[in-house]
């Protein structure tokens, strides 16, 4: 069991309010990539902390990370003319799923079809689910498979905390069992 003073997972990211406007309508809600990742991770893992930081601090921290999440454009901007980073990367392709890239292993998980209403926040949902599932002891491939499914489900509604994504998180949790962290009862 984790105590309040020793989180199992710390997320560094942005918090604010988001207003999404799509062809399906518009909605305003608490948002930011840090909040979205932390929300999803906390649904699957006890002891999740969130630190909001400015972009430069985030970049400096990511340079020392154990794992990096980037979308296709971010990856291209950082690594197209550089060697692949020495740490694992999750490269997100939106409706195309996600790819795990490590010096010794690579694989890609396609996304299931989804009726898109609001794609905003799906990448953060993927990250939060992946981090929490790895902390629970899931393999990289199992964690990415479930994470892509949760992210795909999230695009079917506005925001990151709606009933569709909550239901998908419950489905994953039920499939994996009730424990929240590796080694927990």
URZITA-V334745 format. One record per residue. PSI is psi in radians with two decimals (999 if undefined). Layout:
# URZITA-V334745
PSI
PSI
This chain:
# URZITA-V334745
2.33
2.47
2.89
-0.41
-0.12
1.44
2.57
-0.42
2.30
2.22
2.35
2.13
-2.95
2.59
2.44
-2.73
2.48
2.43
2.00
2.30
2.04
3.13
-0.38
-0.11
-2.86
2.67
2.55
2.37
2.87
2.42
-2.71
2.60
-0.68
-0.77
-0.76
-0.81
-0.81
-0.68
-0.87
-0.76
-0.71
-0.42
-0.38
-0.14
2.28
2.64
0.85
2.25
2.72
2.24
2.11
2.29
2.75
2.81
-0.70
-0.74
-0.71
-0.76
-0.77
-0.69
-0.75
-0.50
-0.34
0.31
2.87
-0.37
2.44
2.38
2.17
2.55
3.06
-0.76
-0.72
-0.75
-0.82
-0.76
-0.55
-0.60
-0.01
-0.72
0.22
2.81
2.68
2.49
2.68
-0.09
2.75
2.57
2.40
1.99
2.11
2.34
0.35
-2.19
-0.16
0.06
-2.52
2.80
2.41
2.16
2.09
2.77
-0.53
0.01
2.42
2.45
2.77
2.44
2.03
2.66
2.49
2.73
2.56
2.49
1.73
2.22
-0.81
1.85
-0.15
2.24
-0.16
-0.66
-0.64
-0.65
-0.76
-0.80
-0.82
-0.75
-0.79
-0.84
-0.78
-0.71
-0.64
-0.69
-0.50
-0.24
0.08
2.62
2.84
-0.76
-0.75
-0.78
-0.75
-0.63
-0.88
-0.69
-0.72
-0.70
-0.75
-0.77
-0.73
-0.69
-0.58
-0.48
-0.09
0.03
2.90
2.56
-3.07
-0.07
0.50
3.07
-0.54
-0.83
-0.65
-0.71
-0.70
-0.70
-0.71
-0.69
-0.79
-0.82
-0.75
-0.71
-0.65
-0.27
2.96
-0.23
2.58
-0.54
2.67
2.24
-0.16
2.68
999
